[in-house]
Amino acid sequence: MTDSFANMTTPITEPIAKQNREKALPTIIWPQTNFIQSVADTRIFPEISLPQLAVAGHSNVGKSTLLNALFDRKGLVKTSKRPGCTRLLNLFEVDEKLLVVDLPGYGYARAPKGEKRQWAKLIELYLRSPSVAQLVLVLLDIRHGPKDSDLQMIEWLNEYGIRWVPIATKADKLTGNKRAIRLKEMCEAMGGMLKPLPTSSLDNRGIKELRELIIKEIFDRESENFWGELK
């Protein structure tokens, strides 16, 4: 009877626990995002007691346009037709609940070697700092998949024990079947564990799902426990 009672109560208590976790997750009003400042040295990173999300990606991956779509604030994050314009840590406060750190774009071939070393050093110092983000979005152009510089970034994140999720940008550039094939290839190229979330700044594809993913991964304690078990 004891075993039967346990089996009867499990389906009842699990949904309640799930509901309690969902209630604990915050509601974020994404358009209430403000630019705070740019940081050129991690030693002067401001003391802000908010959970952090960092966004990383190749210099022409569409990072700025994706952030504008995420924030639902056209033009808040400066965009440029010339790659490699994000050269500092740009900080954005979202609804007084979340700090988003826009990392310098990496891998711009035409940039002087000295600048590329400086950007890489700034990113590395941030990843090694006490104020590092709880989660990093690694943006990948769905047309090309992960490049060597992307795989190096992922290697850094794994080495430092930082949680990350792959986000495929420019998903509107491929049709349904080609998109599915490429997402599978991207997943395999990164070890086969994490499938990229397809997004598009043009038609807002995947933006709602991206917001939900961010809230769950940063604010859900159960998610933290899951990632902790994988380390």
C-alpha positions in Angstrom: 0.0 0.0 0.0 2.9 2.3 0.7 4.2 1.9 -2.8 0.8 2.4 -4.3 0.3 5.6 -2.3 3.7 6.9 -3.5 2.8 6.2 -7.1 -0.5 8.0 -6.7 0.9 11.1 -5.2 3.8 11.6 -7.7 1.6 12.8 -10.6 -0.1 15.3 -8.3 2.9 16.8 -6.6 5.1 17.2 -9.7 2.7 19.6 -11.5 2.3 21.6 -8.3 6.1 22.0 -8.0 6.3 23.0 -11.7 3.6 25.6 -11.1 5.4 27.0 -8.1 8.6 27.3 -10.2 6.7 29.1 -13.0 5.2 31.5 -10.6 8.6 32.4 -9.2 10.0 33.3 -12.7 9.8 37.1 -13.3 7.9 38.9 -16.0 10.2 41.1 -18.0 9.0 44.1 -20.0 11.7 44.0 -22.7 11.1 47.4 -24.2 12.0 48.9 -20.8 15.7 48.5 -21.7 18.2 51.3 -21.2 21.8 51.6 -22.3 24.0 52.1 -19.2 27.6 52.5 -20.3 30.5 51.0 -22.3 33.4 49.4 -20.4 36.9 49.2 -21.8 38.5 47.6 -18.8 36.9 44.9 -16.6 38.6 46.4 -13.6 36.1 49.3 -13.8 33.0 47.1 -14.4 30.2 48.8 -12.4 28.8 47.1 -9.3 25.3 46.1 -10.4 23.5 43.5 -8.4 21.5 42.1 -11.2 21.7 38.7 -12.9 23.8 38.9 -16.1 23.3 37.7 -19.6 26.3 38.1 -22.0 25.9 38.0 -25.8 28.9 36.8 -27.9 29.3 36.3 -31.6 31.4 36.7 -34.8 31.7 40.3 -36.0 29.1 39.9 -38.8 26.7 37.5 -37.1 23.9 40.2 -36.7 24.3 40.6 -32.9 23.2 44.3 -32.8 20.0 43.7 -34.8 19.1 40.6 -32.8 19.5 42.6 -29.5 17.2 45.3 -30.9 14.6 42.6 -31.7 15.1 41.1 -28.3 14.6 44.4 -26.6 11.8 45.4 -29.0 13.7 48.7 -29.3 14.7 49.6 -32.8 17.9 51.5 -32.9 18.8 51.1 -29.2 21.8 49.0 -30.1 23.9 50.8 -32.7 24.2 48.8 -36.0 26.6 49.2 -38.9 27.1 47.7 -42.3 30.8 47.4 -41.4 31.7 44.5 -39.2 33.7 44.8 -36.0 32.1 48.0 -34.6 31.4 46.6 -31.1 34.8 47.1 -29.5 33.8 47.5 -25.8 31.6 45.8 -23.2 28.2 47.5 -23.8 25.9 47.2 -20.8 22.1 47.3 -21.0 19.6 47.2 -18.1 16.4 45.4 -18.9 13.4 46.3 -16.8 15.6 46.7 -13.7 15.7 42.9 -13.6 18.5 41.9 -15.9 21.9 43.2 -17.1 22.8 42.3 -20.7 26.5 42.5 -21.6 27.1 42.9 -25.4 30.6 41.5 -25.9 32.9 42.8 -28.7 32.5 40.9 -32.0 35.4 38.6 -32.8 36.9 37.2 -35.9 36.8 40.3 -38.1 39.5 39.4 -40.7 40.2 43.0 -41.8 40.8 44.4 -38.3 44.4 45.2 -37.4 46.0 42.4 -35.4 46.6 44.7 -32.4 42.8 45.5 -32.3 41.9 41.8 -32.6 44.2 40.9 -29.7 42.7 43.7 -27.6 39.1 42.6 -28.2 40.0 39.0 -27.4 41.8 40.0 -24.3 38.8 42.1 -23.1 36.5 39.1 -23.7 38.8 36.7 -21.9 39.2 39.0 -18.9 35.5 39.4 -18.7 34.9 35.6 -18.8 37.5 35.2 -16.0 36.2 38.0 -13.8 34.0 37.6 -10.7 31.3 39.6 -12.4 30.9 37.2 -15.3 27.4 36.4 -16.6 25.3 33.5 -15.5 24.6 32.7 -19.1 26.2 33.4 -22.5 24.3 33.4 -25.8 26.7 32.3 -28.5 25.3 33.7 -31.8 26.0 31.7 -35.0 25.1 32.6 -38.6 22.8 29.8 -39.7 24.2 30.1 -43.3 27.7 29.2 -42.3 27.5 27.3 -39.0 30.1 27.6 -36.2 33.5 29.0 -37.4 36.8 28.3 -35.8 36.5 31.5 -33.7 33.1 30.4 -32.5 34.4 27.0 -31.4 37.3 28.7 -29.6 34.7 30.9 -27.7 32.8 27.7 -26.8 36.0 26.1 -25.6 36.7 29.1 -23.4 33.2 29.0 -21.9 33.5 25.3 -21.2 37.0 25.8 -19.7 35.7 28.5 -17.3 32.6 26.6 -16.4 30.2 29.2 -17.9 26.8 28.1 -19.1 26.0 28.9 -22.7 23.4 28.2 -25.4 23.8 28.5 -29.2 21.5 30.8 -31.1 21.2 30.6 -34.8 20.8 34.1 -36.5 19.4 35.0 -39.9 17.1 31.9 -40.0 15.0 33.6 -42.7 17.8 33.2 -45.1 17.2 29.4 -45.4 14.0 27.5 -46.3 12.4 25.0 -44.0 14.2 21.8 -45.1 17.6 23.5 -45.6 17.2 25.2 -42.2 16.5 21.9 -40.4 19.5 20.2 -42.0 21.8 23.1 -41.1 20.6 23.2 -37.5 21.4 19.5 -37.2 24.9 20.0 -38.7 25.5 22.9 -36.3 24.5 20.8 -33.4 26.9 18.0 -34.4 29.7 20.5 -35.0 29.4 21.6 -31.3 29.4 18.2 -29.8 25.8 17.1 -30.4 24.3 18.2 -27.0 22.8 21.6 -27.7 20.6 22.4 -30.8 20.7 26.1 -31.8 17.5 28.1 -31.4 16.7 29.6 -34.9 16.0 33.3 -34.8 15.5 36.1 -37.3 15.6 39.9 -36.7 13.8 40.4 -40.0 10.5 38.6 -39.2 11.0 38.1 -35.4 11.2 34.3 -35.8 12.2 32.7 -32.5 12.4 36.0 -30.5 9.5 35.0 -28.2 11.2 31.6 -27.6 14.5 33.4 -27.0 13.0 35.6 -24.3 11.5 32.6 -22.6 14.8 30.7 -22.8 16.7 33.5 -21.2 14.2 33.8 -18.3 14.2 30.1 -17.6 18.0 29.6 -17.9 18.8 32.6 -15.6 16.0 32.7 -13.1 15.0 29.0 -12.8 16.8 27.2 -10.0 16.0 23.9 -11.5 17.8 24.9 -14.7 20.9 25.9 -12.6 20.8 22.4 -11.0 20.6 20.7 -14.3 23.6 22.6 -15.7 25.5 22.0 -12.5 25.1 18.2 -13.0 26.5 18.5 -16.5 29.8 20.1 -15.4 
